[in-house]
Structure formats: C-alpha cells, structure tokens
Amino acid sequence: MPTHPFVSRFFVNSDASREKLIYDLPESWWSRPFEYEWCINFISPHGVVLDAACGIPHPLKFYLAGVCAEVYACDMDSRVIYREDILDAITDEIGEKAAKQVIARRTNNLHLAQANLAALPYEDESFDTIFCISVLEHLTLEDTVGTLREFHRTLNEEGLLVLTFDYPTVNLNLMNDLLLQAGFQYWGETDFELPADAVSTDLWGGLQCFRAVLKKSKA
C-alpha cells in the first residue's frame, strides 16, 4: 500500500493516526484520527484555506487557524457564526476541558460563515487548499455536483482539494466521474481497490473511508 500522502486511496489500519487534535477525539469519530493526521500534510503557514462544511464542535478549523495565514470555515448550521454556540457544543459533546483548549487557540484569522456548499460566498480562486472532510456522503447527487463546481471555482490554479468520504455510502466510480467532470485531476497515484485492512466501522451497516487529493485540470 503506497504511503505517500498524495496517493488517493482507502485509509488502512497501518496509516499514521492521532488521538488528539487540540482535544482528545471521541472514540465514535472512528475515521477522524486518520483523516486529521493525513490533512496535516497539506497545511502551510502561508496558506489561505477553507474548511468546507466544518461542523460545529469539530476541531480542524481551529487547528488550521493556529497554523495557516487565513482560515475560512463554513457550515449550513446557523450556530457556526456564533463562537459561544460553538463552544457550548464542544462543552456538551466533548467536554469542558476541550472547550478551554479551543479557547486557548489563536483564532483572529478564522472567518466563519453560514453557507451552502453549492453556493459558496467566496470570490473566484480564493483558496490555496480546500479541506472537505467526511461531508460528501451527506449530500444529494445534485448538491454534490454543485459543491464540486464551487470548489473548482474558489480553488486557485495551483491549489489542492483535500477530500475524504465514507464508502460505500458514496459510490466510488460515480464520485470519480463527478470529480473529473468538474474539472479536477488527481494529484498523485490512485488506488480504488478496497484493501482487507481498510479502516472501518460496523456503524451504519459498515463503512470504510476514502481519501483523495486533487488539483484543477490543465486546459
């Protein structure tokens, strides 16, 4: 199994993972230890980045704010624009210690917005990197097409799209077609075979997690 972070493939149990991103990650977030550790490979202190459908208690947006130059994060949930609501959600779902750990992070460069992924409120070519972590499995086909179109519009010409999604909730062959039709190409090698040691959960009928890193296709 190729280990280079630019390879698009399923996560496997031997991949690097982390139990903490600002705070200790809940055990129920079965894929996040692997996803977050992988995402760190694509973080730059000079980057202007988007955490797309960032969630409310999820820590990636706050971690990015501690490293990157500018961080934008959006979600459909109206609580996303109210920092007190976010901290309340972290306290309720993770714990008071986790909320204090988030408060201690630098966030003056974190810009929060309530937004639909299929109609992003950002200018063309705004971002060096777009992170979209375990989101696409929640979208309809129509919204997925619109979301990928918006990612292509708002990503700069040299930027990277960093995706993860649940399988088989997401049809891998269909998603591959949609990504290519939206004007993306894979940055590195691809391996679409489901390995025996794939990271998995028995929740929701059994799931695995696929990762993909893409850039805009050259015309």
MIKOLVEX-651594 format. One record per residue (C-alpha): residue number from 1; x, y, z. Coordinates in Angstrom, 3 decimals, decimal comma, m for minus. Example, Ala and Ser with C-alpha at 12.3 -4.5 7.8 and 13.67 -1.06 7.14 Angstrom:
<sites>
nr:c1:c2:c3
1:12,300:m4,500:7,800
2:13,670:m1,060:7,140
</sites>
This chain:
<sites>
nr:c1:c2:c3
1:0,000:0,000:0,000
2:1,591:3,336:m1,044
3:2,191:5,554:1,979
4:2,834:8,899:0,262
5:0,149:11,421:1,310
6:m0,575:12,386:m2,304
7:m1,886:8,889:m3,115
8:m5,699:8,785:m3,322
9:m6,875:5,542:m1,693
10:m8,653:3,979:1,262
11:m7,233:4,567:4,715
12:m5,693:1,412:6,197
13:m5,084:0,492:9,816
14:m1,308:0,862:9,447
15:m1,620:4,527:8,433
16:m0,445:7,201:10,854
17:m3,215:8,492:13,102
18:m3,671:10,819:16,057
19:m5,952:10,571:19,053
20:m5,849:14,308:19,684
21:m6,369:17,411:17,556
22:m6,443:20,270:20,067
23:m8,584:17,990:22,248
24:m8,946:14,221:22,649
25:m11,054:12,900:19,787
26:m14,185:10,911:20,707
27:m13,991:7,173:20,031
28:m17,173:7,416:17,948
29:m15,269:9,559:15,404
30:m13,851:6,346:14,009
31:m12,130:7,781:10,918
32:m11,091:11,213:12,181
33:m7,780:10,144:13,781
34:m6,615:9,002:10,337
35:m8,221:11,877:8,401
36:m6,806:14,634:10,586
37:m3,311:13,166:10,620
38:m3,387:12,947:6,816
39:m4,703:16,522:6,468
40:m1,700:17,896:8,320
41:0,452:17,018:5,298
42:m1,334:19,750:3,324
43:m1,157:22,592:5,847
44:1,158:25,530:5,181
45:1,812:28,592:7,369
46:1,389:30,727:4,241
47:m1,887:29,118:3,152
48:m5,311:30,658:2,719
49:m7,601:27,690:3,270
50:m11,239:26,641:3,520
51:m12,691:24,070:5,897
52:m15,841:23,249:3,928
53:m18,839:22,056:5,983
54:m16,599:22,338:9,017
55:m19,142:21,111:11,555
56:m19,742:22,782:14,902
57:m17,652:21,012:17,577
58:m15,098:19,620:15,111
59:m11,562:20,945:15,734
60:m9,981:21,156:12,279
61:m10,938:24,786:11,698
62:m9,341:25,800:14,985
63:m6,219:23,754:14,324
64:m5,857:25,345:10,894
65:m6,217:28,807:12,431
66:m3,224:28,090:14,638
67:m1,022:27,305:11,640
68:m2,279:28,910:8,417
69:m2,234:32,563:7,370
70:m6,007:32,842:6,868
71:m8,715:30,270:7,508
72:m12,292:30,308:6,263
73:m14,811:27,813:7,603
74:m18,441:27,388:6,633
75:m21,360:25,168:7,509
76:m25,114:25,062:6,946
77:m25,701:25,016:10,712
78:m26,524:28,558:11,870
79:m24,501:28,073:15,068
80:m21,288:28,267:13,052
81:m21,239:32,084:13,085
82:m21,581:32,300:16,863
83:m18,432:31,373:18,730
84:m20,316:30,964:22,009
85:m22,632:28,446:20,353
86:m19,630:26,538:19,044
87:m18,031:26,480:22,490
88:m21,315:25,359:24,031
89:m21,490:22,499:21,517
90:m17,926:21,471:22,303
91:m18,677:21,557:26,025
92:m21,843:19,491:25,593
93:m20,487:16,947:23,094
94:m16,804:16,691:24,046
95:m16,341:18,306:27,449
96:m15,427:21,487:29,274
97:m11,691:20,779:29,031
98:m11,954:20,571:25,241
99:m13,733:23,925:25,093
100:m10,964:25,530:27,156
101:m8,346:24,033:24,842
102:m10,114:25,582:21,841
103:m10,361:28,963:23,591
104:m6,594:28,898:24,042
105:m6,006:28,674:20,267
106:m5,296:31,667:18,039
107:m8,497:32,445:16,112
108:m8,173:36,063:14,971
109:m7,508:34,756:11,449
110:m10,559:32,433:11,451
111:m13,510:33,666:9,378
112:m16,785:31,805:9,964
113:m19,808:31,778:7,647
114:m23,135:30,015:7,340
115:m23,207:28,757:3,768
116:m24,440:26,125:1,361
117:m21,511:24,308:m0,268
118:m23,267:24,565:m3,638
119:m23,330:28,385:m3,352
120:m20,159:29,441:m1,546
121:m19,873:33,132:m0,545
122:m16,260:33,478:m1,697
123:m14,535:35,050:m4,678
124:m13,088:33,019:m7,547
125:m9,709:31,412:m6,832
126:m9,765:32,423:m3,162
127:m8,085:29,362:m1,659
128:m4,755:27,575:m1,722
129:m6,321:24,486:m0,157
130:m9,888:23,337:0,377
131:m10,475:20,682:3,029
132:m13,755:18,750:2,859
133:m13,645:16,004:5,464
134:m16,371:13,341:5,683
135:m19,006:15,556:4,109
136:m19,874:14,307:0,627
137:m21,672:11,222:1,946
138:m24,319:13,570:3,375
139:m25,104:15,323:0,079
140:m27,590:14,564:m2,678
141:m26,246:13,972:m6,164
142:m27,420:17,427:m7,233
143:m25,739:19,092:m4,264
144:m22,561:17,102:m4,835
145:m22,339:18,342:m8,419
146:m22,913:21,925:m7,262
147:m20,394:21,572:m4,452
148:m17,637:20,287:m6,720
149:m18,374:23,116:m9,144
150:m17,974:25,634:m6,333
151:m14,771:24,009:m5,110
152:m13,364:24,308:m8,633
153:m14,408:27,974:m8,837
154:m12,951:29,013:m5,485
155:m9,713:26,999:m5,618
156:m6,750:28,813:m7,117
157:m4,964:27,440:m10,161
158:m2,187:25,796:m8,137
159:m4,389:24,823:m5,209
160:m5,307:21,430:m3,782
161:m8,670:19,888:m2,950
162:m8,324:17,531:0,030
163:m11,314:15,192:0,379
164:m12,412:12,266:2,464
165:m15,724:10,442:2,299
166:m17,435:7,293:3,511
167:m17,702:4,190:1,338
168:m19,973:2,559:0,241
169:m22,320:5,460:1,093
170:m20,505:7,299:m1,691
171:m20,302:5,359:m4,945
172:m16,598:5,481:m5,748
173:m16,945:5,124:m9,509
174:m19,622:7,812:m9,659
175:m17,607:10,186:m7,450
176:m14,563:9,670:m9,660
177:m16,629:10,606:m12,708
178:m18,088:13,678:m10,984
179:m14,661:14,922:m9,922
180:m13,265:14,580:m13,425
181:m16,345:16,213:m14,952
182:m15,972:19,128:m12,511
183:m12,512:19,817:m13,900
184:m10,281:18,102:m11,345
185:m7,474:15,610:m11,718
186:m5,742:13,509:m9,088
187:m2,508:14,991:m7,798
188:m0,738:11,649:m7,435
189:m1,331:7,928:m7,817
190:m4,752:6,371:m7,292
191:m5,795:3,017:m5,870
192:m9,529:2,362:m5,839
193:m9,321:m1,228:m4,561
194:m10,770:m1,848:m1,105
195:m7,976:m3,474:0,947
196:m8,571:m6,141:3,569
197:m7,052:m3,915:6,272
198:m9,066:m0,795:5,457
199:m10,017:1,400:8,403
200:m13,649:0,531:9,050
201:m16,579:0,714:11,427
202:m19,593:m1,522:11,954
203:m21,767:1,565:12,398
204:m24,405:2,340:9,763
205:m24,117:m1,103:8,206
206:m20,339:m0,977:7,869
207:m18,199:1,803:6,388
208:m14,699:2,491:5,134
209:m13,096:5,858:4,420
210:m11,553:7,010:1,134
211:m9,138:9,917:0,777
212:m8,422:11,932:m2,359
213:m6,179:14,867:m3,183
214:m6,859:16,726:m6,414
215:m5,921:19,806:m8,361
216:m7,512:21,636:m11,248
217:m7,049:20,007:m14,632
218:m4,930:21,993:m17,049
219:m6,924:23,106:m20,086
</sites>
